[in-house]
Amino acid sequence: MKMTTERQDGILSFRVDGRIDGSNAIAFQEAVRTAVDDSDRAMIMDCANTSYISSAGLRAVLMTAKSLSNRDVQFALCALSNDVLDVFEKSGFDKIIAIHRSKAEALGSLHDQ
């Protein structure tokens, strides 16, 4: 798993390349925790290159969403592959975490708020 970040107008984009599973879920959570700055009002998790997510990965994403919510930081996912989107839909997480087709769509929804 490789993670990269960039900031624009108070929105942190966090891209995950590879898998999020039991072997790296805790590292993922820690990387997000340290990447979020007090000036960030939102975070987009760009999943365009996320190839797989396990139940441990889902838990890490949910814990991240809760942690960000406690800090009043909005959270959204974008660009999920069909396989990764299917996991979110089957788990019901798509009902509690905003999911957008593209990063541009996610940015647009956050700028509108």
Chimera marker file (.cmm) of the C-alpha trace (Angstrom):
<marker_set name="trace">
<marker id="1" x="0.000" y="0.000" z="0.000" r="1" g="1" b="0" radius="0.5"/>
<marker id="2" x="1.274" y="3.428" z="-0.967" r="1" g="1" b="0" radius="0.5"/>
<marker id="3" x="-0.340" y="6.621" z="0.318" r="1" g="1" b="0" radius="0.5"/>
<marker id="4" x="0.060" y="10.151" z="-1.009" r="1" g="1" b="0" radius="0.5"/>
<marker id="5" x="-1.511" y="13.420" z="0.060" r="1" g="1" b="0" radius="0.5"/>
<marker id="6" x="-2.149" y="16.873" z="-1.302" r="1" g="1" b="0" radius="0.5"/>
<marker id="7" x="-4.049" y="19.907" z="-0.012" r="1" g="1" b="0" radius="0.5"/>
<marker id="8" x="-6.197" y="22.450" z="-1.798" r="1" g="1" b="0" radius="0.5"/>
<marker id="9" x="-8.428" y="25.078" z="-0.185" r="1" g="1" b="0" radius="0.5"/>
<marker id="10" x="-8.610" y="23.292" z="3.176" r="1" g="1" b="0" radius="0.5"/>
<marker id="11" x="-9.367" y="19.905" z="1.609" r="1" g="1" b="0" radius="0.5"/>
<marker id="12" x="-6.930" y="17.054" z="2.122" r="1" g="1" b="0" radius="0.5"/>
<marker id="13" x="-6.813" y="14.508" z="-0.698" r="1" g="1" b="0" radius="0.5"/>
<marker id="14" x="-5.481" y="11.174" z="0.497" r="1" g="1" b="0" radius="0.5"/>
<marker id="15" x="-4.770" y="8.643" z="-2.244" r="1" g="1" b="0" radius="0.5"/>
<marker id="16" x="-4.335" y="4.962" z="-1.464" r="1" g="1" b="0" radius="0.5"/>
<marker id="17" x="-2.637" y="2.754" z="-4.043" r="1" g="1" b="0" radius="0.5"/>
<marker id="18" x="-2.881" y="-0.999" z="-3.510" r="1" g="1" b="0" radius="0.5"/>
<marker id="19" x="-4.701" y="-2.993" z="-0.865" r="1" g="1" b="0" radius="0.5"/>
<marker id="20" x="-6.111" y="-2.035" z="2.520" r="1" g="1" b="0" radius="0.5"/>
<marker id="21" x="-6.245" y="-5.215" z="4.571" r="1" g="1" b="0" radius="0.5"/>
<marker id="22" x="-5.317" y="-6.712" z="7.901" r="1" g="1" b="0" radius="0.5"/>
<marker id="23" x="-1.619" y="-6.336" z="7.222" r="1" g="1" b="0" radius="0.5"/>
<marker id="24" x="-1.754" y="-2.551" z="6.860" r="1" g="1" b="0" radius="0.5"/>
<marker id="25" x="-5.094" y="-1.267" z="8.231" r="1" g="1" b="0" radius="0.5"/>
<marker id="26" x="-3.503" y="0.154" z="11.387" r="1" g="1" b="0" radius="0.5"/>
<marker id="27" x="-0.759" y="1.836" z="9.336" r="1" g="1" b="0" radius="0.5"/>
<marker id="28" x="-3.494" y="3.337" z="7.141" r="1" g="1" b="0" radius="0.5"/>
<marker id="29" x="-5.323" y="4.777" z="10.164" r="1" g="1" b="0" radius="0.5"/>
<marker id="30" x="-2.110" y="6.188" z="11.605" r="1" g="1" b="0" radius="0.5"/>
<marker id="31" x="-1.117" y="7.735" z="8.270" r="1" g="1" b="0" radius="0.5"/>
<marker id="32" x="-4.489" y="9.480" z="7.986" r="1" g="1" b="0" radius="0.5"/>
<marker id="33" x="-4.355" y="10.651" z="11.602" r="1" g="1" b="0" radius="0.5"/>
<marker id="34" x="-0.960" y="12.260" z="11.129" r="1" g="1" b="0" radius="0.5"/>
<marker id="35" x="-1.823" y="13.695" z="7.696" r="1" g="1" b="0" radius="0.5"/>
<marker id="36" x="-4.909" y="15.615" z="8.819" r="1" g="1" b="0" radius="0.5"/>
<marker id="37" x="-4.060" y="19.149" z="9.826" r="1" g="1" b="0" radius="0.5"/>
<marker id="38" x="-6.106" y="21.400" z="12.113" r="1" g="1" b="0" radius="0.5"/>
<marker id="39" x="-6.748" y="23.676" z="9.134" r="1" g="1" b="0" radius="0.5"/>
<marker id="40" x="-8.364" y="20.877" z="7.078" r="1" g="1" b="0" radius="0.5"/>
<marker id="41" x="-12.133" y="21.155" z="6.791" r="1" g="1" b="0" radius="0.5"/>
<marker id="42" x="-12.530" y="18.024" z="4.672" r="1" g="1" b="0" radius="0.5"/>
<marker id="43" x="-10.745" y="14.911" z="3.490" r="1" g="1" b="0" radius="0.5"/>
<marker id="44" x="-11.269" y="12.986" z="0.294" r="1" g="1" b="0" radius="0.5"/>
<marker id="45" x="-9.993" y="9.442" z="0.135" r="1" g="1" b="0" radius="0.5"/>
<marker id="46" x="-9.126" y="8.858" z="-3.506" r="1" g="1" b="0" radius="0.5"/>
<marker id="47" x="-9.557" y="5.142" z="-4.225" r="1" g="1" b="0" radius="0.5"/>
<marker id="48" x="-8.821" y="5.235" z="-7.963" r="1" g="1" b="0" radius="0.5"/>
<marker id="49" x="-5.826" y="2.939" z="-7.390" r="1" g="1" b="0" radius="0.5"/>
<marker id="50" x="-7.172" y="0.995" z="-4.398" r="1" g="1" b="0" radius="0.5"/>
<marker id="51" x="-7.314" y="-2.565" z="-5.679" r="1" g="1" b="0" radius="0.5"/>
<marker id="52" x="-8.829" y="-4.333" z="-2.659" r="1" g="1" b="0" radius="0.5"/>
<marker id="53" x="-10.314" y="-3.677" z="0.777" r="1" g="1" b="0" radius="0.5"/>
<marker id="54" x="-10.883" y="-6.340" z="3.429" r="1" g="1" b="0" radius="0.5"/>
<marker id="55" x="-13.127" y="-6.233" z="6.482" r="1" g="1" b="0" radius="0.5"/>
<marker id="56" x="-10.146" y="-4.918" z="8.466" r="1" g="1" b="0" radius="0.5"/>
<marker id="57" x="-9.763" y="-2.195" z="5.847" r="1" g="1" b="0" radius="0.5"/>
<marker id="58" x="-13.462" y="-1.343" z="6.093" r="1" g="1" b="0" radius="0.5"/>
<marker id="59" x="-13.126" y="-1.046" z="9.845" r="1" g="1" b="0" radius="0.5"/>
<marker id="60" x="-10.117" y="1.250" z="9.425" r="1" g="1" b="0" radius="0.5"/>
<marker id="61" x="-12.066" y="3.470" z="7.006" r="1" g="1" b="0" radius="0.5"/>
<marker id="62" x="-15.033" y="3.591" z="9.398" r="1" g="1" b="0" radius="0.5"/>
<marker id="63" x="-12.793" y="4.472" z="12.346" r="1" g="1" b="0" radius="0.5"/>
<marker id="64" x="-11.177" y="7.163" z="10.204" r="1" g="1" b="0" radius="0.5"/>
<marker id="65" x="-14.595" y="8.589" z="9.314" r="1" g="1" b="0" radius="0.5"/>
<marker id="66" x="-15.606" y="8.675" z="12.995" r="1" g="1" b="0" radius="0.5"/>
<marker id="67" x="-12.336" y="10.277" z="14.036" r="1" g="1" b="0" radius="0.5"/>
<marker id="68" x="-12.661" y="12.955" z="11.356" r="1" g="1" b="0" radius="0.5"/>
<marker id="69" x="-16.282" y="13.600" z="12.309" r="1" g="1" b="0" radius="0.5"/>
<marker id="70" x="-15.177" y="14.177" z="15.911" r="1" g="1" b="0" radius="0.5"/>
<marker id="71" x="-12.796" y="16.831" z="14.573" r="1" g="1" b="0" radius="0.5"/>
<marker id="72" x="-15.567" y="18.405" z="12.422" r="1" g="1" b="0" radius="0.5"/>
<marker id="73" x="-13.747" y="17.338" z="9.259" r="1" g="1" b="0" radius="0.5"/>
<marker id="74" x="-16.002" y="16.142" z="6.429" r="1" g="1" b="0" radius="0.5"/>
<marker id="75" x="-15.057" y="12.834" z="4.823" r="1" g="1" b="0" radius="0.5"/>
<marker id="76" x="-15.792" y="11.378" z="1.399" r="1" g="1" b="0" radius="0.5"/>
<marker id="77" x="-14.552" y="8.560" z="-0.799" r="1" g="1" b="0" radius="0.5"/>
<marker id="78" x="-14.133" y="8.806" z="-4.549" r="1" g="1" b="0" radius="0.5"/>
<marker id="79" x="-13.264" y="6.826" z="-7.652" r="1" g="1" b="0" radius="0.5"/>
<marker id="80" x="-13.879" y="3.355" z="-6.228" r="1" g="1" b="0" radius="0.5"/>
<marker id="81" x="-13.433" y="0.421" z="-8.584" r="1" g="1" b="0" radius="0.5"/>
<marker id="82" x="-16.509" y="-1.760" z="-9.075" r="1" g="1" b="0" radius="0.5"/>
<marker id="83" x="-15.054" y="-4.445" z="-6.788" r="1" g="1" b="0" radius="0.5"/>
<marker id="84" x="-14.229" y="-2.014" z="-3.970" r="1" g="1" b="0" radius="0.5"/>
<marker id="85" x="-17.583" y="-0.228" z="-4.367" r="1" g="1" b="0" radius="0.5"/>
<marker id="86" x="-19.321" y="-3.601" z="-4.130" r="1" g="1" b="0" radius="0.5"/>
<marker id="87" x="-17.675" y="-4.224" z="-0.745" r="1" g="1" b="0" radius="0.5"/>
<marker id="88" x="-18.873" y="-0.845" z="0.536" r="1" g="1" b="0" radius="0.5"/>
<marker id="89" x="-22.394" y="-1.455" z="-0.753" r="1" g="1" b="0" radius="0.5"/>
<marker id="90" x="-22.670" y="-4.998" z="0.631" r="1" g="1" b="0" radius="0.5"/>
<marker id="91" x="-21.445" y="-3.830" z="4.042" r="1" g="1" b="0" radius="0.5"/>
<marker id="92" x="-23.866" y="-0.885" z="4.054" r="1" g="1" b="0" radius="0.5"/>
<marker id="93" x="-21.014" y="1.583" z="4.480" r="1" g="1" b="0" radius="0.5"/>
<marker id="94" x="-22.191" y="3.451" z="1.383" r="1" g="1" b="0" radius="0.5"/>
<marker id="95" x="-25.130" y="4.609" z="3.529" r="1" g="1" b="0" radius="0.5"/>
<marker id="96" x="-22.906" y="6.236" z="6.161" r="1" g="1" b="0" radius="0.5"/>
<marker id="97" x="-19.927" y="7.469" z="4.121" r="1" g="1" b="0" radius="0.5"/>
<marker id="98" x="-20.323" y="9.762" z="1.113" r="1" g="1" b="0" radius="0.5"/>
<marker id="99" x="-19.094" y="8.075" z="-2.075" r="1" g="1" b="0" radius="0.5"/>
<marker id="100" x="-18.515" y="9.974" z="-5.324" r="1" g="1" b="0" radius="0.5"/>
<marker id="101" x="-17.715" y="8.697" z="-8.811" r="1" g="1" b="0" radius="0.5"/>
<marker id="102" x="-14.733" y="11.017" z="-9.280" r="1" g="1" b="0" radius="0.5"/>
<marker id="103" x="-12.424" y="13.275" z="-7.341" r="1" g="1" b="0" radius="0.5"/>
<marker id="104" x="-13.851" y="16.274" z="-9.212" r="1" g="1" b="0" radius="0.5"/>
<marker id="105" x="-17.370" y="15.306" z="-8.094" r="1" g="1" b="0" radius="0.5"/>
<marker id="106" x="-16.206" y="14.902" z="-4.499" r="1" g="1" b="0" radius="0.5"/>
<marker id="107" x="-14.419" y="18.255" z="-4.553" r="1" g="1" b="0" radius="0.5"/>
<marker id="108" x="-17.511" y="19.893" z="-6.015" r="1" g="1" b="0" radius="0.5"/>
<marker id="109" x="-19.748" y="18.515" z="-3.289" r="1" g="1" b="0" radius="0.5"/>
<marker id="110" x="-17.376" y="19.733" z="-0.566" r="1" g="1" b="0" radius="0.5"/>
<marker id="111" x="-16.953" y="23.181" z="-2.127" r="1" g="1" b="0" radius="0.5"/>
<marker id="112" x="-20.745" y="23.535" z="-2.272" r="1" g="1" b="0" radius="0.5"/>
<marker id="113" x="-21.010" y="23.141" z="1.509" r="1" g="1" b="0" radius="0.5"/>
<link id1="1" id2="2" r="1" g="1" b="0" radius="0.2"/>
<link id1="2" id2="3" r="1" g="1" b="0" radius="0.2"/>
<link id1="3" id2="4" r="1" g="1" b="0" radius="0.2"/>
<link id1="4" id2="5" r="1" g="1" b="0" radius="0.2"/>
<link id1="5" id2="6" r="1" g="1" b="0" radius="0.2"/>
<link id1="6" id2="7" r="1" g="1" b="0" radius="0.2"/>
<link id1="7" id2="8" r="1" g="1" b="0" radius="0.2"/>
<link id1="8" id2="9" r="1" g="1" b="0" radius="0.2"/>
<link id1="9" id2="10" r="1" g="1" b="0" radius="0.2"/>
<link id1="10" id2="11" r="1" g="1" b="0" radius="0.2"/>
<link id1="11" id2="12" r="1" g="1" b="0" radius="0.2"/>
<link id1="12" id2="13" r="1" g="1" b="0" radius="0.2"/>
<link id1="13" id2="14" r="1" g="1" b="0" radius="0.2"/>
<link id1="14" id2="15" r="1" g="1" b="0" radius="0.2"/>
<link id1="15" id2="16" r="1" g="1" b="0" radius="0.2"/>
<link id1="16" id2="17" r="1" g="1" b="0" radius="0.2"/>
<link id1="17" id2="18" r="1" g="1" b="0" radius="0.2"/>
<link id1="18" id2="19" r="1" g="1" b="0" radius="0.2"/>
<link id1="19" id2="20" r="1" g="1" b="0" radius="0.2"/>
<link id1="20" id2="21" r="1" g="1" b="0" radius="0.2"/>
<link id1="21" id2="22" r="1" g="1" b="0" radius="0.2"/>
<link id1="22" id2="23" r="1" g="1" b="0" radius="0.2"/>
<link id1="23" id2="24" r="1" g="1" b="0" radius="0.2"/>
<link id1="24" id2="25" r="1" g="1" b="0" radius="0.2"/>
<link id1="25" id2="26" r="1" g="1" b="0" radius="0.2"/>
<link id1="26" id2="27" r="1" g="1" b="0" radius="0.2"/>
<link id1="27" id2="28" r="1" g="1" b="0" radius="0.2"/>
<link id1="28" id2="29" r="1" g="1" b="0" radius="0.2"/>
<link id1="29" id2="30" r="1" g="1" b="0" radius="0.2"/>
<link id1="30" id2="31" r="1" g="1" b="0" radius="0.2"/>
<link id1="31" id2="32" r="1" g="1" b="0" radius="0.2"/>
<link id1="32" id2="33" r="1" g="1" b="0" radius="0.2"/>
<link id1="33" id2="34" r="1" g="1" b="0" radius="0.2"/>
<link id1="34" id2="35" r="1" g="1" b="0" radius="0.2"/>
<link id1="35" id2="36" r="1" g="1" b="0" radius="0.2"/>
<link id1="36" id2="37" r="1" g="1" b="0" radius="0.2"/>
<link id1="37" id2="38" r="1" g="1" b="0" radius="0.2"/>
<link id1="38" id2="39" r="1" g="1" b="0" radius="0.2"/>
<link id1="39" id2="40" r="1" g="1" b="0" radius="0.2"/>
<link id1="40" id2="41" r="1" g="1" b="0" radius="0.2"/>
<link id1="41" id2="42" r="1" g="1" b="0" radius="0.2"/>
<link id1="42" id2="43" r="1" g="1" b="0" radius="0.2"/>
<link id1="43" id2="44" r="1" g="1" b="0" radius="0.2"/>
<link id1="44" id2="45" r="1" g="1" b="0" radius="0.2"/>
<link id1="45" id2="46" r="1" g="1" b="0" radius="0.2"/>
<link id1="46" id2="47" r="1" g="1" b="0" radius="0.2"/>
<link id1="47" id2="48" r="1" g="1" b="0" radius="0.2"/>
<link id1="48" id2="49" r="1" g="1" b="0" radius="0.2"/>
<link id1="49" id2="50" r="1" g="1" b="0" radius="0.2"/>
<link id1="50" id2="51" r="1" g="1" b="0" radius="0.2"/>
<link id1="51" id2="52" r="1" g="1" b="0" radius="0.2"/>
<link id1="52" id2="53" r="1" g="1" b="0" radius="0.2"/>
<link id1="53" id2="54" r="1" g="1" b="0" radius="0.2"/>
<link id1="54" id2="55" r="1" g="1" b="0" radius="0.2"/>
<link id1="55" id2="56" r="1" g="1" b="0" radius="0.2"/>
<link id1="56" id2="57" r="1" g="1" b="0" radius="0.2"/>
<link id1="57" id2="58" r="1" g="1" b="0" radius="0.2"/>
<link id1="58" id2="59" r="1" g="1" b="0" radius="0.2"/>
<link id1="59" id2="60" r="1" g="1" b="0" radius="0.2"/>
<link id1="60" id2="61" r="1" g="1" b="0" radius="0.2"/>
<link id1="61" id2="62" r="1" g="1" b="0" radius="0.2"/>
<link id1="62" id2="63" r="1" g="1" b="0" radius="0.2"/>
<link id1="63" id2="64" r="1" g="1" b="0" radius="0.2"/>
<link id1="64" id2="65" r="1" g="1" b="0" radius="0.2"/>
<link id1="65" id2="66" r="1" g="1" b="0" radius="0.2"/>
<link id1="66" id2="67" r="1" g="1" b="0" radius="0.2"/>
<link id1="67" id2="68" r="1" g="1" b="0" radius="0.2"/>
<link id1="68" id2="69" r="1" g="1" b="0" radius="0.2"/>
<link id1="69" id2="70" r="1" g="1" b="0" radius="0.2"/>
<link id1="70" id2="71" r="1" g="1" b="0" radius="0.2"/>
<link id1="71" id2="72" r="1" g="1" b="0" radius="0.2"/>
<link id1="72" id2="73" r="1" g="1" b="0" radius="0.2"/>
<link id1="73" id2="74" r="1" g="1" b="0" radius="0.2"/>
<link id1="74" id2="75" r="1" g="1" b="0" radius="0.2"/>
<link id1="75" id2="76" r="1" g="1" b="0" radius="0.2"/>
<link id1="76" id2="77" r="1" g="1" b="0" radius="0.2"/>
<link id1="77" id2="78" r="1" g="1" b="0" radius="0.2"/>
<link id1="78" id2="79" r="1" g="1" b="0" radius="0.2"/>
<link id1="79" id2="80" r="1" g="1" b="0" radius="0.2"/>
<link id1="80" id2="81" r="1" g="1" b="0" radius="0.2"/>
<link id1="81" id2="82" r="1" g="1" b="0" radius="0.2"/>
<link id1="82" id2="83" r="1" g="1" b="0" radius="0.2"/>
<link id1="83" id2="84" r="1" g="1" b="0" radius="0.2"/>
<link id1="84" id2="85" r="1" g="1" b="0" radius="0.2"/>
<link id1="85" id2="86" r="1" g="1" b="0" radius="0.2"/>
<link id1="86" id2="87" r="1" g="1" b="0" radius="0.2"/>
<link id1="87" id2="88" r="1" g="1" b="0" radius="0.2"/>
<link id1="88" id2="89" r="1" g="1" b="0" radius="0.2"/>
<link id1="89" id2="90" r="1" g="1" b="0" radius="0.2"/>
<link id1="90" id2="91" r="1" g="1" b="0" radius="0.2"/>
<link id1="91" id2="92" r="1" g="1" b="0" radius="0.2"/>
<link id1="92" id2="93" r="1" g="1" b="0" radius="0.2"/>
<link id1="93" id2="94" r="1" g="1" b="0" radius="0.2"/>
<link id1="94" id2="95" r="1" g="1" b="0" radius="0.2"/>
<link id1="95" id2="96" r="1" g="1" b="0" radius="0.2"/>
<link id1="96" id2="97" r="1" g="1" b="0" radius="0.2"/>
<link id1="97" id2="98" r="1" g="1" b="0" radius="0.2"/>
<link id1="98" id2="99" r="1" g="1" b="0" radius="0.2"/>
<link id1="99" id2="100" r="1" g="1" b="0" radius="0.2"/>
<link id1="100" id2="101" r="1" g="1" b="0" radius="0.2"/>
<link id1="101" id2="102" r="1" g="1" b="0" radius="0.2"/>
<link id1="102" id2="103" r="1" g="1" b="0" radius="0.2"/>
<link id1="103" id2="104" r="1" g="1" b="0" radius="0.2"/>
<link id1="104" id2="105" r="1" g="1" b="0" radius="0.2"/>
<link id1="105" id2="106" r="1" g="1" b="0" radius="0.2"/>
<link id1="106" id2="107" r="1" g="1" b="0" radius="0.2"/>
<link id1="107" id2="108" r="1" g="1" b="0" radius="0.2"/>
<link id1="108" id2="109" r="1" g="1" b="0" radius="0.2"/>
<link id1="109" id2="110" r="1" g="1" b="0" radius="0.2"/>
<link id1="110" id2="111" r="1" g="1" b="0" radius="0.2"/>
<link id1="111" id2="112" r="1" g="1" b="0" radius="0.2"/>
<link id1="112" id2="113" r="1" g="1" b="0" radius="0.2"/>
</marker_set>
